[in-house]
Amino acid sequence: MKPLNFAILKYFASGVEACRADVQEALKADYSGFRAFKDKQMDEALMTAASNGLIEESRVDLDEKGNLVIYYRAPQDGIDAINSYIKD
């Protein structure tokens, strides 16, 4: 099993656009028991990946409760970098 941060990056390497909740839903079967799977830690992991240029914010929205939801996607150069460092 890959480390959680690697799994997050590989998820985006497929070209999807997703928010934190989407990533958590996709990875929950394998990673839901990890301490770093909580909302705050996942947000930090996504922001770190964005700061490092591997993913980027693609849009923002509000959920039904009025909370900000940030969507991310990996640009092609981010996908290339992720796939060159993290092998399947």
C-alpha positions as CSV (number, residue, x, y, z in Angstrom):
1,M,0.0,0.0,0.0
2,K,1.3,3.5,-0.9
3,P,1.6,6.2,1.7
4,L,-1.6,8.3,1.8
5,N,0.0,11.4,0.2
6,F,1.2,9.3,-2.7
7,A,-2.3,7.8,-3.1
8,I,-3.7,11.3,-3.2
9,L,-1.3,12.4,-5.9
10,K,-1.9,9.3,-8.0
11,Y,-5.6,9.9,-7.7
12,F,-5.1,13.3,-9.4
13,A,-2.7,11.8,-11.9
14,S,-5.7,10.2,-13.6
15,G,-6.8,13.7,-14.7
16,V,-9.8,14.1,-12.4
17,E,-11.0,17.3,-10.9
18,A,-11.9,16.8,-7.2
19,C,-12.5,18.4,-3.9
20,R,-11.3,17.0,-0.5
21,A,-14.5,15.1,0.0
22,D,-14.2,13.5,-3.5
23,V,-10.6,12.3,-2.7
24,Q,-11.7,11.0,0.7
25,E,-14.6,9.1,-0.9
26,A,-12.3,7.6,-3.5
27,L,-9.6,6.5,-1.0
28,K,-11.8,5.6,2.0
29,A,-11.7,1.8,1.5
30,D,-7.9,1.7,2.0
31,Y,-7.1,4.8,4.1
32,S,-10.1,5.8,6.2
33,G,-8.4,4.4,9.3
34,F,-5.3,6.7,8.9
35,R,-5.1,9.6,11.3
36,A,-4.1,11.9,8.3
37,F,-7.4,11.0,6.6
38,K,-9.3,13.6,8.7
39,D,-10.6,16.7,7.0
40,K,-8.0,19.2,8.3
41,Q,-5.0,16.9,7.5
42,M,-6.4,16.2,4.0
43,D,-6.8,19.9,3.3
44,E,-3.2,20.4,4.4
45,A,-2.0,17.6,2.1
46,L,-3.9,19.1,-0.9
47,M,-2.6,22.6,-0.2
48,T,0.9,21.3,0.1
49,A,0.6,19.5,-3.2
50,A,-0.8,22.7,-4.8
51,S,2.1,24.8,-3.3
52,N,4.6,22.3,-4.8
53,G,2.9,22.7,-8.2
54,L,1.8,19.1,-8.5
55,I,-1.9,20.0,-8.5
56,E,-3.7,23.4,-8.8
57,E,-6.9,24.9,-7.6
58,S,-9.4,24.7,-10.5
59,R,-12.5,26.3,-9.0
60,V,-14.3,27.1,-5.8
61,D,-17.9,26.6,-4.8
62,L,-20.1,26.7,-1.8
63,D,-21.8,23.5,-0.4
64,E,-25.4,23.4,0.8
65,K,-24.3,24.7,4.2
66,G,-22.4,27.7,2.8
67,N,-19.0,26.2,3.4
68,L,-16.2,26.9,0.9
69,V,-15.3,23.9,-1.3
70,I,-12.0,24.0,-3.2
71,Y,-11.6,21.8,-6.3
72,Y,-8.2,20.8,-7.6
73,R,-6.8,19.2,-10.7
74,A,-3.3,18.2,-11.9
75,P,-2.0,20.0,-14.9
76,Q,-0.2,17.9,-17.5
77,D,3.2,18.8,-16.1
78,G,2.0,17.8,-12.6
79,I,0.7,14.5,-13.9
80,D,4.0,13.8,-15.6
81,A,6.0,14.7,-12.4
82,I,3.7,12.5,-10.2
83,N,3.9,9.5,-12.6
84,S,7.7,9.9,-12.9
85,Y,8.2,9.7,-9.1
86,I,5.4,7.5,-8.0
87,K,5.2,4.2,-9.9
88,D,2.2,2.0,-9.8
